[in-house]
Amino acid sequence: MPKETAVYTHGHHESVLRSHRWRTAANSAAYLIGELRPGQAVLDVGCGPGTITADLAALVAPGRVTAVDTSREVLDRAAETAGEHGLENVEFVAADVHSLDFPDDSFDVVHAHQVLQHVGDPVRALREMRRVCRPGGVVAARDSDYAAMTWYPEVPGMREWLDLYGRVARANGGEPDAGRRLLSWARQAGFTDITPTAAAWCFATPENRAWWSGLWAERTTASVYAELAVDGGHASAGLLTVIADAWRAWGEEPDAWFMVPHGEVLCRV
């Protein structure tokens, strides 16, 4: 496939959106919050169902947020989220981050959460984000790093999950270990004033681990990811069932603990 082309590995199954709707600016963009001011113009790239978008819009009001995604279906969901929050300062546009249909210097802040791991050319994407950001503004990106994810206890089938996900994601043109690469990609995109940081999600309470294990068990057998794994020859339906069962077994462990690390970059233009 062309370098800029990649298939979104997760798709938009309810098990995926359930995960995405949990995200907020506080738990997924804390490194950016200190840069936000009322009146700013913000571009939220890969907005998904719009929960982070809604928080950004509230923080910069009366400024405006333009939320973009490649899926018109998910943009409709994001618009519903904004409506539920009573927000009138958000607009939603279908767009490809490799070729944004906005003039140069259009935004004070350009934000992308869990986007660069799924695109075919993350450096080109960052260059586009830089192009539409005004001088003095910031480009912010945060991505998880699958190979650095860790959990306890070791349940048979969980390592097979991590190996399979990596193979499927890379076959789709993405890079699942994006977190550790963000600084390098930002430098290649031409940024020189970069603040790199890291943060993590942790799922360890009974409620959180039941939620996390349940959505991954469902995603493993019922989502676009499951179809891509089987159709691409990476796994059999039987293996997917084994992995889903492993997720459920892990979630039932009384001492279960899971960490998702993220790389972050705050790039000044």
C-alpha positions in Angstrom: 0.0 0.0 0.0 1.2 3.6 -0.6 3.0 5.0 2.4 0.3 7.4 3.3 -2.4 4.7 3.2 -3.2 2.6 6.3 -6.2 0.7 7.5 -7.6 1.7 10.9 -7.0 -1.5 12.8 -9.6 -1.1 15.5 -12.6 0.0 13.4 -15.6 1.5 15.1 -17.3 -1.5 16.8 -19.1 -0.7 20.0 -16.4 -2.3 22.0 -13.9 0.2 20.5 -16.1 3.2 20.9 -16.8 2.2 24.5 -13.1 2.5 25.1 -12.8 5.8 23.3 -15.8 7.4 25.1 -14.0 6.8 28.4 -11.2 9.3 27.3 -11.2 12.8 28.7 -8.8 15.7 28.5 -7.9 14.9 32.1 -6.9 11.3 31.6 -5.7 11.5 28.0 -4.4 15.1 27.4 -3.2 16.4 30.7 0.2 17.4 29.2 -1.7 19.8 26.9 -4.2 21.4 29.3 -1.7 24.0 30.6 -1.3 25.4 27.0 -5.1 26.0 26.5 -6.6 29.5 26.8 -10.1 31.0 26.2 -10.4 32.2 22.7 -8.0 29.9 21.0 -8.7 28.0 17.8 -8.0 24.3 18.2 -7.8 21.5 15.6 -8.6 18.0 17.1 -7.2 15.4 14.7 -8.8 11.9 14.8 -11.5 13.0 17.3 -13.3 9.7 17.5 -16.6 9.9 19.4 -15.6 13.4 20.7 -15.2 13.1 24.5 -11.7 14.8 24.5 -13.0 17.2 21.9 -15.8 18.3 24.2 -13.4 19.0 27.0 -11.1 21.0 24.7 -14.0 23.0 23.5 -15.1 23.9 27.1 -11.6 24.9 28.0 -11.1 27.3 25.1 -14.6 28.8 24.8 -15.5 31.2 23.4 -12.8 30.0 21.0 -13.6 27.3 18.5 -12.6 23.6 18.0 -12.5 22.0 14.6 -12.7 18.2 15.0 -11.7 16.0 12.1 -11.8 12.3 11.5 -11.8 10.0 8.4 -15.2 8.4 9.4 -18.3 10.4 8.9 -20.2 7.9 11.1 -17.9 8.6 14.0 -18.1 12.3 13.3 -21.9 12.1 13.8 -21.3 10.5 17.2 -18.9 13.2 18.1 -21.5 15.8 17.2 -24.0 14.1 19.4 -21.4 14.2 22.3 -20.9 18.0 21.8 -24.7 18.4 21.8 -25.0 16.5 25.0 -22.5 18.9 26.6 -24.4 21.9 25.3 -21.4 23.0 23.2 -21.9 25.3 20.2 -18.2 26.1 19.5 -17.3 22.9 17.7 -17.5 22.0 14.1 -16.9 18.5 12.6 -15.1 17.9 9.3 -14.1 14.7 7.5 -10.4 14.9 6.7 -7.2 13.0 6.2 -4.3 14.2 8.4 -1.8 13.6 5.6 -3.5 16.3 3.6 -5.5 18.7 5.7 -7.9 21.1 3.8 -7.1 24.1 5.9 -4.9 27.2 5.1 -1.5 27.6 6.7 -1.5 29.1 10.2 -5.1 28.4 10.9 -5.0 27.1 14.5 -3.4 28.0 17.8 -3.3 24.4 19.0 -3.3 21.2 16.9 -3.9 18.0 18.9 -3.9 14.3 18.0 -4.6 11.5 20.5 -3.8 7.9 19.5 -3.7 8.9 15.8 -0.1 8.6 14.6 0.2 4.9 15.4 -2.6 4.3 12.8 -1.4 6.4 9.9 0.8 5.3 7.0 3.2 8.3 7.2 3.3 9.9 10.7 6.1 12.3 9.8 4.0 13.7 6.9 1.1 13.9 9.2 3.1 15.9 11.7 4.3 18.2 9.0 0.7 18.9 8.0 -0.2 19.5 11.6 2.7 21.9 11.8 1.7 23.7 8.6 -1.8 24.5 9.9 -0.5 25.7 13.3 0.2 29.4 13.7 3.6 30.6 14.8 3.7 30.6 18.6 1.2 27.8 18.7 1.6 24.2 19.7 1.2 20.8 18.1 0.5 18.0 20.6 0.5 14.3 20.0 0.1 11.3 22.3 0.3 7.6 21.4 0.4 4.4 23.3 3.3 1.9 23.0 2.0 -1.7 22.8 5.4 -3.4 23.3 5.8 -1.6 26.6 2.4 -2.6 27.9 2.7 -4.8 31.0 0.3 -6.7 33.2 0.0 -9.1 36.1 -0.6 -12.0 36.5 0.6 -13.8 33.4 -2.4 -15.6 32.0 -1.9 -18.1 29.1 -3.0 -16.4 25.9 -2.1 -12.8 26.8 1.3 -12.8 25.2 -0.3 -14.3 22.1 -2.7 -11.2 22.1 0.2 -8.8 22.2 2.1 -10.6 19.4 -1.0 -10.9 17.2 -2.0 -7.2 17.6 1.5 -6.1 16.6 1.4 -8.2 13.5 -2.1 -7.1 12.4 -1.4 -3.4 13.1 1.8 -3.4 11.1 0.2 -5.4 8.2 -2.3 -2.5 8.1 0.4 0.0 7.7 0.5 1.3 11.3 3.1 1.3 14.0 1.7 0.0 17.4 4.9 1.0 19.3 4.4 4.7 18.3 4.8 6.1 21.8 8.6 5.7 21.8 8.9 7.1 18.3 7.0 10.4 18.7 10.1 12.5 19.5 12.0 11.1 16.5 9.0 11.6 14.2 8.6 15.2 15.5 12.2 16.0 14.8 12.0 14.5 11.3 8.9 16.7 10.7 11.0 19.8 11.4 10.1 20.7 14.9 13.0 21.9 17.1 11.3 23.1 20.3 9.9 19.8 21.6 8.9 18.8 25.1 8.7 15.0 25.3 6.9 13.3 28.2 5.3 10.1 29.1 2.2 9.1 31.1 0.2 5.9 31.7 -3.3 4.5 32.1 -3.6 1.9 34.8 -6.5 -0.6 35.1 -6.4 -2.3 38.5 -9.6 -1.7 40.4 -12.2 -4.4 40.1 -14.4 -2.1 38.0 -11.7 -0.9 35.7 -10.1 -4.3 35.0 -13.6 -5.8 34.3 -14.3 -3.0 31.9 -10.8 -3.2 30.2 -10.7 -7.0 29.9 -14.3 -7.1 28.7 -13.9 -4.7 25.9 -10.7 -6.4 24.7 -12.3 -9.8 24.8 -15.2 -8.5 22.7 -12.9 -6.6 20.4 -10.9 -9.7 19.8 -13.8 -11.7 18.4 -16.4 -9.2 17.1 -14.7 -6.1 15.7 -13.0 -5.1 12.4 -9.7 -6.0 14.1 -11.0 -9.6 14.4 -11.9 -9.7 10.7 -8.5 -8.3 9.7 -6.7 -10.8 11.8 -8.5 -13.7 10.2 -8.7 -12.4 6.6 -5.0 -11.4 6.7 -4.0 -14.9 7.7 -2.6 -13.8 11.1 -4.9 -15.9 13.3 -7.7 -18.5 13.1 -11.1 -17.9 14.7 -10.1 -20.5 17.2 -7.0 -18.5 18.3 -9.1 -15.4 18.7 -11.5 -17.3 21.0 -8.5 -18.5 23.1 -7.2 -14.9 23.4 -10.7 -13.5 24.3 -11.0 -16.2 27.0 -7.5 -15.2 28.2 -8.7 -11.6 28.6 -11.7 -12.7 30.6 -9.6 -14.9 32.8 -7.1 -12.1 33.5 -10.0 -9.8 34.3 -11.3 -12.2 37.0 -7.9 -12.4 38.8 -8.3 -10.6 42.2 -4.8 -9.0 41.9 -5.0 -8.2 38.1 -3.1 -5.0 37.0 -2.6 -3.6 33.6 -0.5 -0.6 32.4 -0.8 1.3 29.1 2.2 3.6 28.7 2.1 6.6 26.3 4.6 8.8 24.7 3.8 12.5 24.4 5.2 15.4 22.5 4.4 19.1 22.8 5.9 20.9 19.9 6.1 24.7 19.7 5.9 26.2 16.3 
